[in-house]
Amino acid sequence: MTWHTLENLHLTPGYSPDDLEKLVQRQVKPAGASLLTLRILRESLDARGTPRLLLHVAVELDRPVAALHPWEPPTPLEIPLLPAPVRAAARPVVIGAGPSGLCAAWLLARAGLSPVIVDRGADVDGRRAGWSDFERERHFSTAASLVFGEGGAGTFSDGKLTTRRNDPLLSSFFAWLVRHGAPDDILYRAKPHVGSDRLVKILPSIRAELIHLGATFLWNTDVTAFVHREGRLDHLETTAGPLPCTDAFVATGTSGEALLPALEAAGVHITPRPLQVGVRMEQPAPQIRRAVYGKNANLPGLPAAEYQFVLRQGSMRSFCMCPGGSVVCSAALPDQLVVNGMSLRARDGAFSNAALIVTLDPLSGWREAVDFRADLERRAFSAGGGTWAAPAQTISSFLKGQSPDTVPTSYRFGATPHDLRALLPGPLTAALAAGLRHLPGVLPGVSEGLLLAPETRVSPGWRLERDEHAQSAPGLFVCGEGSGYASGISTSALDGLKVAQGWILSKS
């Protein structure tokens, strides 16, 4: 028995497992080999002309075939159980239960270290209850925020796992998600996604595994200070009391600005980064489907229509596209409005949306970056009427400088007509206008849509500097999106895995 690969197999969207098996059989039969097992390694859509799927598969055959490329199944991720003296020391603390923090905690727990995971938000059930109360009462609290708590901001986005990084640790991360209930197509699709409705079921299963391995979760708890003694981290001050700690993994995400003063006081060097700011653009999903698939839009089996573009005009790019999704309020603080996108596994909603992001020059320091973001979010909250409605404007009225108007939207709190040119910084409005004029060039037939503001938490305007071991100060290791070294679920997870793995190997 031996494994080989077959590349560039073509099938129509909506193919069945039998269709794939018959195609593979036709490929291997001339060599006189019998197919024992097949595994899809990659599946991507070629939408040029008549849409077709391109597959790369691994096949287990009853004999070697010289004409085919050999293949070896990936080696499972191995984490050494650390020596007893290391395991007997103070438990490592992970600050933040988003992708980076959970992945770091997973490896630490597998090494026998019983990590403590601290998050200012709640577990998934508490988050869902808080959000329901917020939708009903429109009274904001940390429990109502879609950015804090179990799974981080990615829990209520789309669960997109697309990344250009090719790392064995990512394969281990995806396989871990599948073991806890994620669809197995995330293992091979070129643009994998889970969906928020699936993530809220996966996360409790992950939590149960970590607890079984010895981890402890402290929800609704803020870290307020890092206390060093004789040059070593001694403990953390938290709203739940002192927490003994000699090694902390800081994975707070893009909305972790409340911890920055404590990090700086502990010796972490924080430097400014370019600002990523923009708006959410929303159109009816059928319109986007026609723009992407053209005359083939009604073909059965096609996935929800996605797009991604970068326009030199205005340096505008799309980000976090949510086909068949909805625009949601991702506020982190009272009276500070932020919009984001979310979609479920089926991606079958009436609207599609994406962020339109422009890169602005770095400010002089991290405090200025925090203030810039907070000021824009407060003014957006007021512009929407102080009810969590989003200030919004159609593309046409924005480009023509006309009185703002709106169209139907998926945003649950509603859209308030507002002149976005008066709300957004001048360089941002100029860049958006320059890019939007060329929108039909990347989305044929799409010249109209709704712009909802603001999208401010794509990436932090600062970086937590770290050394080659990811250490930023004695006992403080930073990782994930909030540190400035990752963007999105997959790269944040990968960063957490790498930082924890490196730390574990240094102790083994």
C-alpha positions as CSV (number, residue, x, y, z in Angstrom):
1,M,0.0,0.0,0.0
2,T,1.3,3.4,-0.9
3,W,0.1,7.0,-1.2
4,H,0.3,9.2,-4.3
5,T,-1.1,12.5,-5.3
6,L,-3.3,13.4,-8.3
7,E,-3.5,17.1,-9.3
8,N,-5.7,19.3,-11.4
9,L,-8.8,17.1,-11.4
10,H,-11.8,18.9,-12.7
11,L,-15.4,18.5,-11.4
12,T,-18.5,20.6,-11.6
13,P,-19.7,22.4,-8.4
14,G,-22.0,20.3,-6.4
15,Y,-20.2,17.0,-7.2
16,S,-20.9,13.9,-5.2
17,P,-18.3,11.6,-3.5
18,D,-19.2,9.0,-6.1
19,D,-18.3,11.5,-8.9
20,L,-14.9,12.1,-7.4
21,E,-14.2,8.4,-6.8
22,K,-15.1,7.5,-10.4
23,L,-12.8,10.3,-11.7
24,V,-9.9,9.0,-9.6
25,Q,-10.6,5.4,-10.6
26,R,-10.2,6.4,-14.3
27,Q,-6.9,8.0,-13.4
28,V,-5.4,5.0,-11.6
29,K,-6.9,2.1,-13.5
30,P,-4.5,2.3,-16.5
31,A,-1.6,1.7,-14.1
32,G,-3.2,-1.5,-12.9
33,A,-3.6,-0.2,-9.3
34,S,-6.6,-0.4,-7.1
35,L,-7.9,2.5,-5.1
36,L,-8.1,1.9,-1.4
37,T,-8.6,5.4,0.1
38,L,-8.7,8.9,-1.2
39,R,-8.3,12.2,0.6
40,I,-9.0,15.7,-0.8
41,L,-6.0,17.9,-0.2
42,R,-7.2,21.1,-1.8
43,E,-10.3,22.3,-3.6
44,S,-10.6,25.7,-5.4
45,L,-13.1,27.3,-7.7
46,D,-12.2,28.5,-11.1
47,A,-15.0,30.9,-12.1
48,R,-13.6,31.9,-15.4
49,G,-15.9,30.8,-18.2
50,T,-18.0,27.9,-17.0
51,P,-17.3,27.4,-13.3
52,R,-15.4,24.3,-12.3
53,L,-13.7,23.0,-9.2
54,L,-10.0,22.1,-9.3
55,L,-9.0,19.3,-6.9
56,H,-5.7,18.0,-5.6
57,V,-6.2,14.6,-3.9
58,A,-4.1,12.0,-2.2
59,V,-4.9,8.4,-3.0
60,E,-3.8,5.2,-1.3
61,L,-3.2,2.5,-3.8
62,D,-2.5,-1.2,-3.4
63,R,0.9,-0.8,-5.3
64,P,3.3,1.9,-6.1
65,V,2.8,3.7,-9.4
66,A,6.0,5.3,-10.8
67,A,4.1,7.8,-13.0
68,L,2.5,9.4,-9.9
69,H,4.0,11.6,-7.3
70,P,4.5,9.9,-3.9
71,W,2.9,11.4,-0.8
72,E,3.3,11.0,2.9
73,P,0.5,11.8,5.4
74,P,1.4,14.7,7.7
75,T,2.9,13.8,11.0
76,P,0.6,14.6,13.9
77,L,1.6,17.5,16.1
78,E,3.6,16.3,19.1
79,I,4.0,18.3,22.3
80,P,6.4,17.0,24.9
81,L,5.2,16.6,28.5
82,L,7.4,18.9,30.4
83,P,9.5,17.7,33.4
84,A,7.8,17.6,36.8
85,P,9.7,20.6,38.3
86,V,8.5,22.8,35.4
87,R,4.9,21.5,35.8
88,A,5.1,22.2,39.5
89,A,6.0,25.9,39.1
90,A,3.4,28.6,38.9
91,R,0.8,27.9,36.2
92,P,1.2,30.0,33.0
93,V,-1.5,32.5,32.4
94,V,-3.0,33.2,29.0
95,I,-4.7,36.7,28.7
96,G,-7.4,36.5,26.1
97,A,-9.6,33.6,24.9
98,G,-9.5,34.4,21.2
99,P,-7.9,32.2,18.6
100,S,-4.3,33.0,19.6
101,G,-4.9,32.6,23.3
102,L,-6.9,29.4,23.0
103,C,-4.3,27.9,20.7
104,A,-1.5,28.8,23.1
105,A,-3.5,27.4,26.0
106,W,-4.1,24.2,24.0
107,L,-0.3,23.5,23.6
108,L,0.5,24.6,27.2
109,A,-2.2,22.2,28.5
110,R,-0.9,19.3,26.4
111,A,2.5,19.9,27.9
112,G,1.0,19.3,31.3
113,L,1.1,22.9,32.5
114,S,-2.6,23.5,33.5
115,P,-2.8,27.1,32.2
116,V,-5.1,29.7,33.5
117,I,-7.1,31.5,30.8
118,V,-8.3,35.0,31.7
119,D,-10.7,37.0,29.6
120,R,-12.6,40.2,30.3
121,G,-15.6,38.8,28.5
122,A,-17.9,35.8,29.1
123,D,-18.1,32.2,27.8
124,V,-20.2,31.7,24.6
125,D,-23.5,31.2,26.5
126,G,-22.9,34.4,28.5
127,R,-22.0,36.3,25.3
128,R,-25.1,35.2,23.5
129,A,-27.3,36.2,26.5
130,G,-25.6,39.6,26.8
131,W,-26.0,40.2,23.1
132,S,-29.7,39.3,23.2
133,D,-30.2,41.8,26.0
134,F,-28.3,44.5,24.1
135,E,-30.4,44.0,21.0
136,R,-33.6,44.2,23.1
137,E,-32.6,47.0,25.5
138,R,-29.9,48.8,23.6
139,H,-28.0,49.1,26.8
140,F,-24.3,48.3,26.3
141,S,-22.1,46.3,28.7
142,T,-19.0,44.2,28.3
143,A,-21.2,41.1,28.2
144,A,-22.9,42.6,25.2
145,S,-19.8,43.2,23.2
146,L,-19.1,40.9,20.2
147,V,-15.3,41.4,20.6
148,F,-14.7,40.1,24.2
149,G,-15.1,36.6,25.6
150,E,-14.8,33.1,24.4
151,G,-13.5,32.9,20.8
152,G,-12.7,36.6,20.7
153,A,-14.1,38.8,17.9
154,G,-13.9,36.0,15.4
155,T,-16.8,34.1,17.1
156,F,-19.3,36.6,15.8
157,S,-17.8,37.3,12.4
158,D,-17.8,34.6,9.8
159,G,-15.2,32.1,10.9
160,K,-13.1,32.7,7.8
161,L,-9.9,30.7,7.9
162,T,-8.4,31.9,4.6
163,T,-4.6,32.5,4.8
164,R,-1.7,32.5,2.5
165,R,0.5,30.9,5.1
166,N,1.4,27.3,4.6
167,D,2.5,25.8,7.9
168,P,2.0,22.3,9.4
169,L,0.8,24.0,12.6
170,L,-2.1,25.4,10.7
171,S,-3.1,22.0,9.5
172,S,-3.0,20.8,13.2
173,F,-5.2,23.8,14.1
174,F,-7.8,23.0,11.4
175,A,-7.8,19.3,12.4
176,W,-8.4,20.4,16.0
177,L,-11.4,22.4,14.9
178,V,-12.8,19.5,12.9
179,R,-12.5,17.2,15.9
180,H,-14.6,19.6,17.9
181,G,-17.3,19.9,15.2
182,A,-16.1,22.1,12.4
183,P,-17.0,20.9,8.9
184,D,-14.2,18.8,7.5
185,D,-14.2,20.8,4.2
186,I,-12.1,23.4,6.1
187,L,-9.2,21.0,5.7
188,Y,-9.1,21.4,1.9
189,R,-11.1,24.3,0.6
190,A,-9.0,27.2,-0.7
191,K,-11.3,29.6,1.1
192,P,-12.4,27.8,4.2
193,H,-15.0,29.1,6.6
194,V,-16.9,27.8,9.6
195,G,-19.7,30.2,10.2
196,S,-20.7,31.9,13.5
197,D,-23.5,29.4,14.1
198,R,-21.1,26.6,14.1
199,L,-18.4,28.4,16.1
200,V,-20.7,28.9,19.1
201,K,-21.0,25.1,19.3
202,I,-17.4,24.3,18.7
203,L,-16.0,26.6,21.4
204,P,-17.7,24.9,24.4
205,S,-16.2,21.6,23.2
206,I,-12.8,23.1,23.0
207,R,-13.2,24.5,26.5
208,A,-14.2,21.1,27.8
209,E,-11.0,19.6,26.3
210,L,-8.8,22.2,27.9
211,I,-10.5,21.8,31.3
212,H,-10.0,18.1,31.0
213,L,-6.3,18.7,30.4
214,G,-6.1,20.8,33.6
215,A,-6.8,24.4,32.4
216,T,-8.9,26.9,34.3
217,F,-11.0,29.7,32.9
218,L,-11.5,33.1,34.6
219,W,-14.3,34.9,32.7
220,N,-15.4,38.5,33.2
221,T,-12.0,39.2,34.7
222,D,-9.6,42.1,33.8
223,V,-5.9,42.1,34.3
224,T,-4.9,45.5,35.8
225,A,-1.1,45.2,36.4
226,F,2.0,43.0,36.0
227,V,4.1,42.8,39.1
228,H,7.8,42.0,38.9
229,R,10.1,41.2,41.7
230,E,13.9,41.0,41.3
231,G,13.6,41.2,37.6
232,R,11.1,38.3,37.3
233,L,7.3,38.3,36.8
234,D,5.8,37.5,40.2
235,H,2.0,37.8,39.8
236,L,-0.8,39.6,38.0
237,E,-3.2,42.0,39.6
238,T,-6.7,41.2,38.4
239,T,-10.3,42.3,39.2
240,A,-10.6,38.8,40.8
241,G,-7.6,39.4,43.0
242,P,-3.8,38.6,42.7
243,L,-2.9,35.7,40.4
244,P,0.5,34.0,40.9
245,C,2.3,34.0,37.5
246,T,5.9,33.8,36.3
247,D,5.0,33.5,32.6
248,A,2.1,35.2,30.9
249,F,0.9,35.0,27.3
250,V,-0.7,38.2,26.2
251,A,-3.3,37.6,23.4
252,T,-5.8,40.4,23.9
253,G,-6.9,41.0,20.3
254,T,-7.4,44.4,18.5
255,S,-9.6,45.7,21.3
256,G,-7.2,45.2,24.1
257,E,-6.2,48.9,24.5
258,A,-7.2,48.9,28.2
259,L,-4.2,46.7,29.0
260,L,-1.7,48.9,27.2
261,P,-0.8,51.2,30.2
262,A,-0.1,48.1,32.3
263,L,2.0,46.5,29.6
264,E,4.0,49.7,29.1
265,A,4.5,50.0,32.9
266,A,5.8,46.5,32.9
267,G,8.5,47.4,30.4
268,V,6.8,46.4,27.1
269,H,7.9,48.7,24.2
270,I,4.9,49.8,22.2
271,T,5.4,51.3,18.8
272,P,2.9,52.9,16.4
273,R,1.7,51.2,13.2
274,P,-0.3,52.4,10.2
275,L,-4.0,52.9,10.9
276,Q,-6.5,50.6,9.1
277,V,-9.8,52.4,8.9
278,G,-12.9,52.3,6.7
279,V,-16.6,51.5,6.3
280,R,-18.8,48.5,5.6
281,M,-20.2,48.3,2.1
282,E,-23.4,46.3,1.7
283,Q,-25.4,45.1,-1.3
284,P,-28.2,42.6,-2.0
285,A,-26.6,39.1,-2.2
286,P,-28.1,38.3,-5.7
287,Q,-26.4,41.5,-7.1
288,I,-23.0,40.3,-5.9
289,R,-23.7,36.8,-7.2
290,R,-24.3,38.2,-10.7
291,A,-21.2,40.4,-10.4
292,V,-19.0,37.4,-9.5
293,Y,-20.5,34.6,-11.6
294,G,-22.1,36.6,-14.5
295,K,-24.3,34.5,-16.8
296,N,-23.6,31.5,-14.6
297,A,-25.1,33.0,-11.5
298,N,-28.0,30.6,-11.4
299,L,-26.0,27.4,-11.9
300,P,-26.7,24.9,-9.1
301,G,-24.0,24.0,-6.6
302,L,-22.0,27.2,-6.8
303,P,-20.8,28.5,-3.4
304,A,-21.9,31.9,-2.1
305,A,-20.3,34.6,-4.2
306,E,-17.2,36.1,-2.6
307,Y,-14.9,38.9,-3.8
308,Q,-11.6,40.4,-2.7
309,F,-9.9,43.4,-4.4
310,V,-7.2,46.0,-4.0
311,L,-7.6,49.3,-5.9
312,R,-4.6,51.4,-6.5
313,Q,-6.9,54.4,-6.8
314,G,-7.2,55.6,-3.2
315,S,-5.2,52.5,-1.9
316,M,-8.6,51.0,-0.9
317,R,-9.0,47.3,-0.3
318,S,-11.8,45.0,0.6
319,F,-11.5,43.0,3.8
320,C,-13.5,40.4,5.7
321,M,-16.1,39.8,3.0
322,C,-19.3,38.2,4.4
323,P,-21.4,36.7,1.6
324,G,-25.0,36.2,2.5
325,G,-24.2,37.8,5.9
326,S,-25.2,40.8,8.0
327,V,-23.6,43.9,9.4
328,V,-23.3,43.8,13.2
329,C,-22.3,46.2,16.0
330,S,-18.9,45.3,17.3
331,A,-18.5,48.0,19.9
332,A,-16.0,47.5,22.6
333,L,-16.9,50.4,24.8
334,P,-20.0,52.4,25.7
335,D,-21.0,55.1,23.3
336,Q,-18.4,54.0,20.8
337,L,-19.9,52.6,17.6
338,V,-18.1,50.1,15.4
339,V,-19.5,48.0,12.6
340,N,-18.3,44.6,11.4
341,G,-19.6,41.7,9.2
342,M,-20.9,38.3,10.2
343,S,-22.2,35.3,8.3
344,L,-23.5,31.9,9.2
345,R,-22.3,28.6,7.8
346,A,-25.0,28.6,5.0
347,R,-24.2,32.1,3.9
348,D,-27.7,32.4,2.5
349,G,-28.8,35.7,3.8
350,A,-30.4,38.5,1.7
351,F,-27.3,40.8,1.8
352,S,-23.6,40.6,1.3
353,N,-21.1,42.9,2.9
354,A,-17.4,43.7,3.2
355,A,-15.1,46.2,4.8
356,L,-13.6,48.9,2.6
357,I,-10.3,49.7,4.3
358,V,-7.8,52.5,3.7
359,T,-4.3,52.6,5.3
360,L,-3.5,55.9,7.0
361,D,-0.1,57.0,8.2
362,P,1.0,56.0,11.8
363,L,0.4,58.5,14.5
364,S,3.1,59.6,16.9
365,G,2.4,57.0,19.6
366,W,0.0,54.3,20.7
367,R,-2.0,56.7,22.9
368,E,-2.7,58.9,19.9
369,A,-3.8,55.8,17.9
370,V,-6.2,54.8,20.7
371,D,-7.5,58.4,21.0
372,F,-8.0,58.6,17.2
373,R,-10.1,55.5,17.1
374,A,-12.1,56.3,20.2
375,D,-12.9,59.8,18.9
376,L,-14.1,58.5,15.6
377,E,-16.2,55.8,17.3
378,R,-17.8,58.4,19.6
379,R,-18.7,60.8,16.8
380,A,-20.2,57.9,14.9
381,F,-22.3,56.9,17.8
382,S,-23.6,60.5,18.0
383,A,-24.1,60.7,14.3
384,G,-26.3,57.6,14.4
385,G,-28.5,59.3,17.0
386,G,-27.1,57.7,20.1
387,T,-29.3,54.6,19.7
388,W,-26.6,52.3,18.2
389,A,-28.0,53.0,14.7
390,A,-25.1,53.4,12.2
391,P,-24.5,56.6,10.3
392,A,-24.9,55.5,6.7
393,Q,-25.0,56.8,3.1
394,T,-25.5,55.3,-0.3
395,I,-22.5,55.1,-2.6
396,S,-24.0,57.5,-5.1
397,S,-24.9,60.2,-2.6
398,F,-21.4,59.9,-1.1
399,L,-19.6,60.3,-4.4
400,K,-21.8,63.1,-5.6
401,G,-21.8,65.0,-2.3
402,Q,-25.6,65.0,-2.2
403,S,-27.9,64.8,0.8
404,P,-27.4,61.5,2.4
405,D,-29.9,58.7,1.9
406,T,-30.1,55.0,2.8
407,V,-31.5,51.8,1.6
408,P,-32.6,48.6,3.4
409,T,-29.9,47.0,5.5
410,S,-29.2,43.9,7.5
411,Y,-27.9,46.0,10.4
412,R,-30.2,45.3,13.3
413,F,-30.1,48.7,14.9
414,G,-30.9,50.5,11.7
415,A,-29.1,53.1,9.5
416,T,-29.3,56.8,10.1
417,P,-28.7,59.0,6.9
418,H,-25.6,61.0,7.5
419,D,-22.9,62.7,5.4
420,L,-20.0,60.4,5.9
421,R,-17.6,63.1,4.4
422,A,-18.4,65.2,7.5
423,L,-17.8,62.2,9.8
424,L,-14.7,60.5,8.5
425,P,-11.2,62.0,8.3
426,G,-10.4,63.9,5.1
427,P,-7.7,61.5,3.9
428,L,-10.0,58.5,4.4
429,T,-13.0,60.1,2.5
430,A,-10.7,61.0,-0.4
431,A,-9.3,57.5,-0.6
432,L,-12.8,55.9,-0.4
433,A,-14.1,58.2,-3.1
434,A,-11.2,57.5,-5.4
435,G,-11.6,53.8,-4.9
436,L,-15.4,53.6,-5.2
437,R,-15.4,55.4,-8.5
438,H,-13.6,52.3,-9.9
439,L,-15.9,49.7,-8.1
440,P,-17.7,48.6,-11.3
441,G,-14.3,47.6,-12.7
442,V,-13.8,44.9,-10.0
443,L,-17.5,44.1,-9.4
444,P,-19.2,44.4,-12.8
445,G,-22.6,46.0,-12.6
446,V,-22.1,47.2,-9.0
447,S,-22.1,50.9,-8.7
448,E,-24.5,51.3,-5.8
449,G,-24.7,50.1,-2.2
450,L,-24.9,51.2,1.4
451,L,-21.9,52.5,3.3
452,L,-22.1,52.1,7.1
453,A,-19.5,53.6,9.4
454,P,-17.1,53.2,11.0
455,E,-14.9,50.1,10.6
456,T,-12.1,50.8,13.0
457,R,-10.9,47.5,14.6
458,V,-9.4,45.7,11.6
459,S,-5.9,46.0,13.1
460,P,-4.4,47.9,16.0
461,G,-2.5,51.1,15.4
462,W,0.3,49.8,17.6
463,R,2.7,46.9,18.0
464,L,4.0,45.2,21.1
465,E,7.6,44.8,20.3
466,R,9.0,41.3,21.1
467,D,12.3,39.5,20.8
468,E,13.1,36.3,18.8
469,H,11.4,34.3,21.6
470,A,8.2,36.5,21.5
471,Q,9.2,38.0,24.9
472,S,8.4,41.7,25.4
473,A,9.4,42.0,29.1
474,P,10.5,39.4,31.7
475,G,7.8,36.7,31.7
476,L,5.6,38.5,29.2
477,F,5.1,36.8,25.8
478,V,2.8,38.6,23.3
479,C,1.0,37.0,20.4
480,G,-2.0,37.3,18.0
481,E,-3.7,40.2,16.4
482,G,-3.6,42.6,19.3
483,S,0.2,42.4,19.4
484,G,0.5,43.6,15.8
485,Y,1.9,40.3,14.5
486,A,-1.2,38.7,13.0
487,S,-4.4,39.4,11.2
488,G,-7.5,37.2,11.2
489,I,-8.4,33.9,12.9
490,S,-5.8,31.6,11.1
491,T,-2.7,33.8,11.4
492,S,-3.6,34.7,15.0
493,A,-4.0,31.0,15.9
494,L,-0.7,30.2,14.2
495,D,1.1,32.9,16.1
496,G,-0.3,31.6,19.4
497,L,0.8,28.1,18.5
498,K,4.3,29.2,17.5
499,V,4.8,31.3,20.6
500,A,3.6,28.6,23.0
501,Q,5.5,25.8,21.1
502,G,8.7,27.8,21.3
503,W,8.3,28.5,25.0
504,I,7.6,24.8,25.7
505,L,10.6,23.6,23.7
506,S,12.8,26.0,25.6
507,K,11.7,24.3,28.8
508,S,11.9,20.7,27.7
